[in-house]
Amino acid sequence: MPSYQVNPSSSSSSSSTTSSVSDPLSQSHHTITQPQEADFAIAASTSTFSIAEEEVEEEVDEIQEGLTWTQKVKEIMSDNQMVVNTFIAGGLAGATSRTVVSPLERLKIILQVQAASSKGASGQAYTGVWESLGRMWKNEGWRGFMKGNGINVVRILPYSALQFTSYGGFKSVLQKWSGEPQLSTPLRLTAGAGAGIVAVAATYPLDLVRARLSIATAGMAMRKTGEAFSTEDARLGMVGMTKKVYRTEGGIKGLYRGCWATAVGVAPYVSLNFYIYETLKSRILPVNLNTQSMNEGELAARKLGCGALAGATSLIFTHPFDVLRRKLQVAGLSNISPQYTGAIDALRQIIRNEGFWKGMYRGLTPNIIKVTPSIAVSFYTFETVRDLLSALNEA
């Protein structure tokens, strides 16, 4: 996983100058003593260095002023190549992994937010993984499988990029602060939690809108204007749904509905993901292991296995937070979800009406089926792209 070493800037050191006079005649005819000559030489040398330094700085400033905006960006990227590579690799990893599991991602959201009722009641047609996927395909085809994936990719690109990049940044800062050559478990978990919170805060409105788009055409809502999603709402895209939420649900506050519950759930999830993946990888692919003797298939299988186990294990502990997040995101839709005054109220109502295990672990099966390949593909894609970019930079 990425970490960036922060090196303290070195200060320039001055060296002493010694002077000797080889001609004895010069000593007898000149009034300047040897120590005075040495002082004069040091002063002259220092003055010359200062002048040269100023000239170099002026030349650098002139060069900087002559650069175009594009050239300046390229220069900054060149100076921070490791961070740039991590950011790009993280974004592509997220986009690839979410596209692969897009149908299961949408199904998970539908199962999480639909109200609990008896089998066969309106809005409860999504009762199992394979039956629900079949219904989704029958009603909407390929577009149904990919519904909401466009905004999901738009969201996951910066989310995943920020997550991987900030994780490396937090690790470097904590390593410098603690003085530990290898971060302890609590500090590694702290770095992961910080990365998760940064990513959530930056991209949450896109996540909320994506959830609304995922259920808008799922056949769960009444088709009357003003109740849940109307027929017109079902045709809205990313921009249209964002405007609707902003206009009808209190502006920015509406777009950040359930954000803190998401952050509370995502922080331990991301922490466990990174920690478990790195721990498994250190066992399955230790540093001293001769990977040259492995074929590409075996190496890829080991990396994918580490990611899959990390994702599935983390999800068991954090799935209730994900359910709570989805419930809050659609809390304003009376025909789909009960009304909640906040996260604590939602938690109480869910447990009272559905029980803890049934209510808080709703949608766990499709989520595990989704997360297992998703995290595996994410970590594998990240490391592959990052290594490729590093090789291209060195070439």
Secondary structure per residue as TSV (DSSP state, phi and psi in degrees):
chain	resnum	aa	ss	phi	psi
A	1	M	-	360.0	154.9
A	2	P	-	-71.2	140.8
A	3	S	-	-149.0	143.8
A	4	Y	-	-117.6	125.9
A	5	Q	-	-83.1	131.1
A	6	V	-	-103.3	112.0
A	7	N	-	-97.1	130.2
A	8	P	-	-66.8	143.3
A	9	S	-	-70.2	137.9
A	10	S	-	-89.8	140.3
A	11	S	-	-93.0	150.7
A	12	S	-	-72.5	140.0
A	13	S	-	-110.6	144.2
A	14	S	-	-100.0	145.0
A	15	S	-	-112.9	144.9
A	16	S	-	-75.4	148.4
A	17	T	-	-114.5	130.1
A	18	T	-	-107.6	146.7
A	19	S	-	-131.9	137.0
A	20	S	-	-133.1	144.9
A	21	V	-	-109.9	116.3
A	22	S	-	-85.4	-22.6
A	23	D	-	-93.5	112.0
A	24	P	H	-65.7	-26.4
A	25	L	H	-65.5	-36.3
A	26	S	H	-64.3	-33.2
A	27	Q	H	-69.0	-34.1
A	28	S	H	-80.3	-23.5
A	29	H	H	-103.8	-11.8
A	30	H	-	-107.4	144.5
A	31	T	-	-88.5	-11.9
A	32	I	-	-78.3	125.8
A	33	T	-	-82.4	167.8
A	34	Q	H	-63.6	-43.1
A	35	P	H	-62.4	-36.2
A	36	Q	H	-65.6	-38.5
A	37	E	H	-63.6	-40.5
A	38	A	H	-64.0	-44.2
A	39	D	H	-61.6	-41.3
A	40	F	H	-63.6	-40.7
A	41	A	H	-65.1	-42.3
A	42	I	H	-63.8	-43.3
A	43	A	H	-62.9	-43.3
A	44	A	H	-64.7	-41.0
A	45	S	H	-64.5	-44.2
A	46	T	H	-63.0	-42.5
A	47	S	H	-63.0	-43.7
A	48	T	H	-62.8	-41.4
A	49	F	H	-63.2	-42.3
A	50	S	H	-63.2	-42.6
A	51	I	H	-62.8	-44.1
A	52	A	H	-63.8	-40.5
A	53	E	H	-62.5	-42.5
A	54	E	H	-63.8	-40.1
A	55	E	H	-64.4	-41.3
A	56	V	H	-63.8	-43.6
A	57	E	H	-62.7	-39.2
A	58	E	H	-65.0	-39.7
A	59	E	H	-64.9	-42.2
A	60	V	H	-62.4	-43.0
A	61	D	H	-61.3	-42.1
A	62	E	H	-63.5	-40.8
A	63	I	H	-64.4	-44.3
A	64	Q	H	-60.5	-41.6
A	65	E	H	-65.8	-29.2
A	66	G	H	-81.8	-10.4
A	67	L	S	-76.9	145.1
A	68	T	-	-78.9	169.3
A	69	W	H	-61.0	-39.9
A	70	T	H	-63.8	-41.8
A	71	Q	H	-66.4	-36.9
A	72	K	H	-65.4	-40.8
A	73	V	H	-62.4	-43.4
A	74	K	H	-62.3	-37.7
A	75	E	H	-67.7	-41.3
A	76	I	H	-63.9	-42.6
A	77	M	H	-63.0	-38.3
A	78	S	H	-64.7	-37.5
A	79	D	H	-72.3	-22.2
A	80	N	T	-124.5	45.9
A	81	Q	H	-62.2	-38.3
A	82	M	H	-63.6	-42.6
A	83	V	H	-65.8	-42.5
A	84	V	H	-62.1	-45.2
A	85	N	H	-60.8	-41.4
A	86	T	H	-64.5	-41.9
A	87	F	H	-63.3	-47.2
A	88	I	H	-64.5	-47.3
A	89	A	H	-63.2	-39.8
A	90	G	H	-64.1	-42.3
A	91	G	H	-63.6	-46.3
A	92	L	H	-66.0	-35.3
A	93	A	H	-62.2	-44.7
A	94	G	H	-65.3	-45.3
A	95	A	H	-62.5	-42.7
A	96	T	H	-65.9	-47.1
A	97	S	H	-65.4	-40.0
A	98	R	H	-72.0	-34.1
A	99	T	H	-66.1	-38.3
A	100	V	H	-60.5	-36.4
A	101	V	T	-112.5	24.0
A	102	S	H	-56.0	-44.8
A	103	P	H	-60.2	-41.0
A	104	L	H	-70.9	-31.9
A	105	E	H	-64.4	-43.7
A	106	R	H	-67.7	-42.1
A	107	L	H	-62.5	-39.4
A	108	K	H	-59.4	-44.0
A	109	I	H	-64.0	-43.0
A	110	I	H	-61.4	-45.9
A	111	L	H	-66.4	-31.5
A	112	Q	H	-72.3	-38.7
A	113	V	H	-96.2	-15.7
A	114	Q	S	-69.5	145.9
A	115	A	-	-72.2	149.8
A	116	A	-	-78.1	129.3
A	117	S	-	-159.0	179.3
A	118	S	-	-70.2	154.2
A	119	K	T	-62.0	135.9
A	120	G	T	93.3	-10.2
A	121	A	S	-71.7	160.9
A	122	S	T	-58.0	132.2
A	123	G	T	87.8	2.3
A	124	Q	-	-115.1	25.8
A	125	A	-	-71.2	-19.8
A	126	Y	-	-89.5	90.0
A	127	T	-	-114.9	-13.1
A	128	G	S	-151.0	166.4
A	129	V	H	-67.4	-58.7
A	130	W	H	-72.8	-37.9
A	131	E	H	-63.5	-39.9
A	132	S	H	-70.0	-39.6
A	133	L	H	-63.2	-38.5
A	134	G	H	-63.7	-42.2
A	135	R	H	-65.2	-41.1
A	136	M	H	-60.1	-42.5
A	137	W	H	-68.0	-41.1
A	138	K	H	-64.7	-42.3
A	139	N	H	-79.0	-36.3
A	140	E	H	-129.0	-9.1
A	141	G	H	68.9	-153.2
A	142	W	H	-60.6	-35.1
A	143	R	H	-63.7	-30.6
A	144	G	H	-67.2	-39.8
A	145	F	H	-64.5	-35.2
A	146	M	T	-97.6	4.9
A	147	K	T	-60.4	125.9
A	148	G	T	85.7	-6.3
A	149	N	H	-72.2	-30.1
A	150	G	H	-59.2	-52.0
A	151	I	H	-70.1	-27.6
A	152	N	H	-64.8	-41.8
A	153	V	H	-67.1	-41.9
A	154	V	H	-59.4	-38.7
A	155	R	H	-75.1	-44.0
A	156	I	H	-73.6	-26.1
A	157	L	H	-57.6	-58.8
A	158	P	H	-69.5	-33.2
A	159	Y	H	-61.3	-53.0
A	160	S	H	-67.8	-39.1
A	161	A	H	-61.5	-46.3
A	162	L	H	-65.9	-36.0
A	163	Q	H	-64.3	-51.0
A	164	F	H	-66.1	-42.9
A	165	T	H	-67.9	-46.9
A	166	S	H	-68.6	-28.9
A	167	Y	H	-61.9	-46.2
A	168	G	H	-62.8	-39.7
A	169	G	H	-64.8	-45.4
A	170	F	H	-62.9	-39.2
A	171	K	H	-62.3	-42.3
A	172	S	H	-65.4	-43.9
A	173	V	H	-63.5	-45.6
A	174	L	H	-67.4	-33.3
A	175	Q	H	-67.4	-40.9
A	176	K	H	-67.4	-40.4
A	177	W	H	-67.1	-41.8
A	178	S	H	-84.3	-25.2
A	179	G	-	76.0	10.6
A	180	E	-	-85.6	130.5
A	181	P	S	-64.8	-35.1
A	182	Q	S	-124.1	124.6
A	183	L	-	-64.1	141.4
A	184	S	-	-73.1	167.3
A	185	T	H	-58.3	-47.6
A	186	P	H	-58.8	-39.2
A	187	L	H	-71.8	-35.4
A	188	R	H	-65.7	-40.2
A	189	L	H	-67.0	-35.9
A	190	T	H	-63.8	-42.0
A	191	A	H	-61.9	-41.8
A	192	G	H	-65.8	-40.0
A	193	A	H	-63.8	-43.8
A	194	G	H	-60.8	-41.1
A	195	A	H	-63.0	-41.5
A	196	G	H	-64.2	-42.3
A	197	I	H	-66.1	-42.7
A	198	V	H	-59.7	-46.2
A	199	A	H	-65.2	-41.2
A	200	V	H	-64.9	-48.9
A	201	A	H	-59.5	-34.0
A	202	A	H	-79.1	-24.7
A	203	T	H	-126.8	8.1
A	204	Y	H	-58.9	-44.6
A	205	P	H	-55.1	-36.9
A	206	L	H	-66.1	-35.4
A	207	D	H	-66.4	-42.3
A	208	L	H	-63.5	-46.4
A	209	V	H	-64.2	-38.5
A	210	R	H	-61.8	-39.6
A	211	A	H	-63.7	-41.1
A	212	R	H	-64.2	-42.5
A	213	L	H	-64.6	-35.2
A	214	S	H	-64.4	-34.3
A	215	I	H	-101.5	-6.6
A	216	A	H	-62.3	-33.7
A	217	T	T	-111.8	16.2
A	218	A	T	-83.8	1.4
A	219	G	T	74.9	20.7
A	220	M	-	-96.7	-21.5
A	221	A	S	-101.4	157.9
A	222	M	-	-69.1	141.5
A	223	R	-	-94.7	46.1
A	224	K	S	-119.0	137.7
A	225	T	T	-60.0	131.4
A	226	G	T	95.3	-8.4
A	227	E	S	-118.0	115.1
A	228	A	S	52.1	-121.9
A	229	F	S	-104.1	126.7
A	230	S	-	-85.5	175.1
A	231	T	T	-60.2	-36.1
A	232	E	T	-67.2	-38.3
A	233	D	G	-63.2	-34.8
A	234	A	G	-64.2	-19.4
A	235	R	G	-97.5	1.0
A	236	L	-	-71.1	147.4
A	237	G	-	-99.8	-164.5
A	238	M	H	-61.1	-48.5
A	239	V	H	-66.6	-44.1
A	240	G	H	-62.4	-42.9
A	241	M	H	-67.9	-37.4
A	242	T	H	-61.3	-44.0
A	243	K	H	-64.1	-40.0
A	244	K	H	-62.7	-46.9
A	245	V	H	-63.8	-43.6
A	246	Y	H	-63.4	-40.3
A	247	R	H	-76.4	-36.8
A	248	T	H	-103.3	-10.9
A	249	E	T	-125.3	25.8
A	250	G	T	94.1	24.9
A	251	G	T	69.8	-133.4
A	252	I	H	-59.9	-36.2
A	253	K	H	-59.2	-39.5
A	254	G	H	-67.1	-37.9
A	255	L	H	-71.4	-20.4
A	256	Y	T	-108.0	21.4
A	257	R	T	-61.7	124.1
A	258	G	T	81.1	12.2
A	259	C	H	-64.7	-43.6
A	260	W	H	-67.1	-35.6
A	261	A	H	-65.4	-35.6
A	262	T	H	-65.0	-46.3
A	263	A	H	-61.3	-40.6
A	264	V	H	-63.4	-36.1
A	265	G	H	-80.1	-37.5
A	266	V	H	-73.5	-36.4
A	267	A	H	-55.9	-52.7
A	268	P	H	-69.4	-30.3
A	269	Y	H	-64.5	-48.3
A	270	V	H	-65.2	-41.3
A	271	S	H	-56.9	-50.1
A	272	L	H	-65.7	-38.2
A	273	N	H	-56.8	-55.2
A	274	F	H	-64.0	-44.3
A	275	Y	H	-64.5	-47.7
A	276	I	H	-66.9	-40.4
A	277	Y	H	-62.0	-48.0
A	278	E	H	-64.7	-38.1
A	279	T	H	-66.6	-46.3
A	280	L	H	-63.7	-41.0
A	281	K	H	-65.0	-35.8
A	282	S	H	-66.8	-22.8
A	283	R	H	-90.4	-45.0
A	284	I	H	-81.4	-33.8
A	285	L	S	-128.9	67.7
A	286	P	-	-64.1	161.7
A	287	V	T	-61.7	-36.4
A	288	N	T	-83.7	3.6
A	289	L	S	-75.4	135.8
A	290	N	-	-82.5	92.1
A	291	T	G	-75.0	-14.6
A	292	Q	G	-65.2	-27.6
A	293	S	G	-79.5	-10.5
A	294	M	S	-90.0	148.0
A	295	N	-	-82.8	167.6
A	296	E	H	-62.0	-34.9
A	297	G	H	-64.3	-45.2
A	298	E	H	-66.5	-41.2
A	299	L	H	-63.9	-43.4
A	300	A	H	-65.3	-39.8
A	301	A	H	-63.3	-39.7
A	302	R	H	-65.8	-43.5
A	303	K	H	-65.4	-45.0
A	304	L	H	-63.2	-37.3
A	305	G	H	-63.9	-40.5
A	306	C	H	-61.8	-44.5
A	307	G	H	-66.5	-41.1
A	308	A	H	-63.9	-45.7
A	309	L	H	-66.0	-37.9
A	310	A	H	-63.2	-45.6
A	311	G	H	-65.3	-45.5
A	312	A	H	-65.9	-43.4
A	313	T	H	-64.6	-44.1
A	314	S	H	-62.1	-38.1
A	315	L	H	-65.6	-35.3
A	316	I	H	-56.8	-38.4
A	317	F	H	-81.4	-26.4
A	318	T	H	-114.9	-1.5
A	319	H	H	-58.5	-39.4
A	320	P	H	-56.6	-35.2
A	321	F	H	-66.1	-34.6
A	322	D	H	-68.2	-40.2
A	323	V	H	-62.5	-45.3
A	324	L	H	-60.5	-39.7
A	325	R	H	-61.6	-47.6
A	326	R	H	-65.0	-40.0
A	327	K	H	-60.3	-41.2
A	328	L	H	-71.2	-32.5
A	329	Q	H	-67.3	-27.2
A	330	V	T	-113.6	19.9
A	331	A	T	-64.1	-22.5
A	332	G	T	-81.8	-2.7
A	333	L	-	-101.9	96.7
A	334	S	T	-62.7	-28.4
A	335	N	T	-84.6	-7.9
A	336	I	T	-111.3	-41.6
A	337	S	S	-137.4	147.2
A	338	P	-	-61.3	164.8
A	339	Q	-	-88.1	133.7
A	340	Y	-	-124.1	144.6
A	341	T	S	-88.5	-13.3
A	342	G	S	175.0	-175.6
A	343	A	H	-65.3	-41.7
A	344	I	H	-65.2	-41.5
A	345	D	H	-64.3	-40.9
A	346	A	H	-62.3	-43.1
A	347	L	H	-61.0	-44.4
A	348	R	H	-63.5	-45.3
A	349	Q	H	-66.4	-40.6
A	350	I	H	-63.5	-46.0
A	351	I	H	-67.2	-39.7
A	352	R	H	-67.2	-42.2
A	353	N	H	-84.6	-32.1
A	354	E	H	-122.5	-12.2
A	355	G	-	88.1	158.6
A	356	F	H	-67.0	-54.2
A	357	W	H	-67.4	-45.6
A	358	K	H	-70.0	-39.5
A	359	G	H	-79.7	-47.4
A	360	M	H	-82.0	-15.8
A	361	Y	T	-111.5	22.3
A	362	R	T	-62.9	133.6
A	363	G	T	79.7	12.9
A	364	L	H	-65.9	-40.7
A	365	T	H	-60.3	-54.8
A	366	P	H	-64.9	-26.9
A	367	N	H	-69.0	-41.9
A	368	I	H	-65.8	-42.8
A	369	I	H	-61.2	-33.3
A	370	K	H	-78.5	-46.6
A	371	V	H	-68.8	-37.7
A	372	T	H	-55.4	-55.8
A	373	P	H	-72.7	-29.3
A	374	S	H	-63.2	-50.6
A	375	I	H	-67.8	-36.6
A	376	A	H	-60.9	-48.4
A	377	V	H	-65.9	-36.1
A	378	S	H	-62.6	-52.7
A	379	F	H	-65.4	-40.5
A	380	Y	H	-64.7	-45.7
A	381	T	H	-63.1	-42.4
A	382	F	H	-57.8	-51.4
A	383	E	H	-67.5	-36.2
A	384	T	H	-66.2	-48.2
A	385	V	H	-66.6	-42.4
A	386	R	H	-61.1	-45.5
A	387	D	H	-65.1	-38.0
A	388	L	H	-64.7	-43.7
A	389	L	H	-65.2	-39.2
A	390	S	H	-64.2	-40.4
A	391	A	H	-65.4	-39.3
A	392	L	H	-66.1	-35.9
A	393	N	H	-68.4	-34.3
A	394	E	H	-79.2	-21.5
A	395	A	-	-70.2	360.0
